[in-house]
Structures are given as structure tokens and as C-alpha cells.
Amino acid sequence: MIYSARIPEVENSILSDILKITEDPSVISFAGGLPASESFPVDAIAKACERVLSDNAAAALQYSATMGVAPLREWIAAYRSTPARTLHPDEVMIVSGSQQALDLLGKLFLDPGDGVIVERPTYLGAIEALALYQPNFYTVDSDVEGARPDLLTVDVLQKSKLMYLQPNFQNPTGLVMSAKRREEIASFMATQDNLYLVEDDPYGELWFHEAPPANISSLSERSILLGTFSKVLSPGLRLGYIIADKKIIRALEQVKQAVDLHTSTFGQLVALETLKSLSLQTHLGEVREFYRGRAQAMEESLRQYMGPNVRWNSPQGGMFIWLTLPEGRDTYAVLQKALDAKVAYVPGLLFYTDTPEQHTLRLSFVTVGEEKIRTGIQALAQIFTD
Ligand SMILES: Cc1ncc(COP(=O)(O)O)c(C=O)c1O
């Protein structure tokens, strides 16, 4: 094989196949993690583009600093500062989506065989990005409050460099970690000298009833926070950020410079201009309301059509519902049936780095409208109870 040993042998991932099928507009897709396009602040972005080009074209169309444009870093530092931790812009680096952050962290930290600790299940994109650096994945058990790193063995902790967690509306389960557990994890991290916490937080702003507790990163210096504008403004902008200790940010700067020099200057300035003109809290309020409606519609349909043996957690925010069918069911095996019925979901097995729970699946409740949600869930219920 001419490709490097890092490249997985499978030519196409199951997910790419599912996503290809869902390009067919007649398919009701609960599969992709696509924000609702109705939620994009199109007018504000259009006006921001005009303003950037009329006021600042020479800078906007030019190369810029690897760390990101200073005023956007300042904006993010202020936005993400908390009473417990005031951020300096030098602790912020702009990246091309938090997906790029995962890749940069893999490049910076991981040699083949290094340990990465993940929840089970966890975000497929993180597994894929980090797997390219050939780590050994270890899993951390969870209870109702969230991950329990205190249960990890000394051996695993000694071998591991990164622990990847999503405390807010986790992808794929939608679960939120309790405030107490966040504090416990911050204290736990203070006892570690080889391990960094990667706290990925794309969904924290998308709460329905109350904001989740403070990020672990605001309590722990051994943490790297990943944020993104994908779910707040639009994923097509490809804008995310990393918040970490200045030393780590400086090291990441070297890595990113080698990868792509910098994230689009134009995109950064447009995002900044949009954030200045838009009332972000009003916009977020609308997105939350909209997503809450869709989550409710999906839950109502699940209650109506799925039998008593199908379980899920009522989502309190984010974009996903995680379904657990009776033990012994295999959601991958019946996926083709669902696709034939023109409904798509992601089988749970993709979200595990170790033995998967085959009777699970992830549904996104944000991408399609309420009527399609009902039709799609009814069709799935028939397939799952056949
Ligand atoms: C948990 C998680 N992390 C990271 C990403 C990547 O987001 P982006 O690269 O658009 O910022 C996603 C996207 O769905 C996600 O669910």
C-alpha cells in the first residue's frame, strides 16, 4: 500500500455512505449533525460582508496572523471569560472549525501508542481526527453525573496524554455533566502532570431551559477548551477557537502555521462584524426556541410510536437524542431497511472506540421540520419493532 500506515484501510467510512444517501432530498435525515439552515443569521452576515469589503478590503483579502485576527481573539476572550477565570487574548487561537483543533492537538501531543481517554460513546469526528495519530484509546466510565476519571487505573493515566470530554449536551448522547462532577474533575486534573483535559464545547450555548454549569476549563489550568461558531452562526464559516495556556497556544501556533498558515481572514472579519451588529443573545434565544420546538416534536413522536422498550434521555439542549433499543437489537443491521424507507440515522456502533453497544443509535432533531420528524419516527418505529 502506497499510503502511510496512519491511514485507515477502509476506503469509505459508513458515515460517508450514510451522508451521501441523505443528499437525496426525499430522504428524511436524522443522521448528520447539521444545524437548521433556518437558524443562520443570513441578513446580518450579508451586511457584515458588505461592510468588511467597503471598510476593510485590503486587510480582509490579505494573509493574516496564524493565531487569528486580534479583535476576534479579544472578542472571544471576553465572551468566554468567567468570574473564576479572566482570559487574555493570547490564550485564544482561531482555528478552521473545532474539527481542526482536534487535528492540531493530535499533531502537537500524540506519538503512536500514546493514550487518549474518551467517554463511551463519544464524538465520531474526534475518534477519526485523533486516530490518524495512532494513539491507543482508553475509555472512562460514567455515572449519572458524568465521566469518572477517578476510576481510571494508574497504568492508563501514566500512558495517557489527553482526556477528551464534552460536558455540555454531549454528541451523541445529549447528556450534561453535573456541576459537582465538573469540580471533581478540575480537582482530579490538578493531581495529573502528564495529562491534559480537552473540553469540547460546541453545544453549551444551545440550552433549552437553563444554561449548563460552568466549563471545567474555567476551573482547571490543565485544560484546553474547544469552541466554535458553527452552531451559533453557521458551520460554513468554518470558524472555531482553542482556549489554553499561553505556552500551549504558542506551540499550537507553530503547528497551525505548518498546516494552513491561518484561518480565512475574510471569514474572521465577517464573523466579528456579524457578532458586533447582531444581538448574539437575542439570536441565540431564537435558535434555542426553535431547537426546543423540534426536540419536543421528536420526543412526542418517539412517545407516540416507539414501544415501551425503547429508551432515551429527554434532551435539555444541543442537537441529539440517543436511543437505546432492547438488548440484542442491532441498529447497524437494520440501517439499510431504514434507508430503503427513506429515513437515515447514525447507528450507535460508530461512536465507540471499544466494544460497541449495537442496540443504540443517534438521532439529530434539528435538521428537518416537525412534519418530517413525525413521518420519519413513525417509519423507524416500524423497522425497530419488526
Ligand atoms: C462534539 C463536536 N466537536 C467538534 C465538532 C466540529 O465542529 P466544527 O468543526 O464545525 O467547529 C462537532 C461537529 O458536529 C461536534 O459535534
The ligand as an SDF file (V2000), in Angstrom:
LIG
                    3D

 16 16  0  0  0  0  0  0  0  0999 V2000
  -18.5450   17.3480   19.6240 C   0  0  0  0  0  0  0  0  0  0  0  0
  -18.1360   18.0390   18.3760 C   0  0  0  0  0  0  0  0  0  0  0  0
  -16.9090   18.5550   18.2920 N   0  0  0  0  0  0  0  0  0  0  0  0
  -16.4910   19.1880   17.1860 C   0  0  0  0  0  0  0  0  0  0  0  0
  -17.3110   19.3230   16.0820 C   0  0  0  0  0  0  0  0  0  0  0  0
  -16.7770   20.0220   14.8750 C   0  0  0  0  0  0  0  0  0  0  0  0
  -17.3470   21.2680   14.7380 O   0  0  0  0  0  0  0  0  0  0  0  0
  -16.7620   22.4240   13.8320 P   0  0  0  0  0  0  0  0  0  0  0  0
  -15.5180   21.9040   13.1670 O   0  0  0  0  0  0  0  0  0  0  0  0
  -17.8310   22.7380   12.8620 O   0  0  0  0  0  0  0  0  0  0  0  0
  -16.4590   23.5460   14.7590 O   0  0  0  0  0  0  0  0  0  0  0  0
  -18.6030   18.8030   16.1210 C   0  0  0  0  0  0  0  0  0  0  0  0
  -19.4760   18.9220   14.9490 C   0  0  0  0  0  0  0  0  0  0  0  0
  -20.5360   18.4100   14.8460 O   0  0  0  0  0  0  0  0  0  0  0  0
  -19.0270   18.1390   17.3060 C   0  0  0  0  0  0  0  0  0  0  0  0
  -20.2370   17.5960   17.4140 O   0  0  0  0  0  0  0  0  0  0  0  0
  1  2  1  0
  2  3  1  0
  2 15  2  0
  3  4  2  0
  4  5  1  0
  5  6  1  0
  5 12  2  0
  6  7  1  0
  7  8  1  0
  8  9  2  0
  8 10  1  0
  8 11  1  0
 12 13  1  0
 12 15  1  0
 13 14  2  0
 15 16  1  0
M  END
$$$$
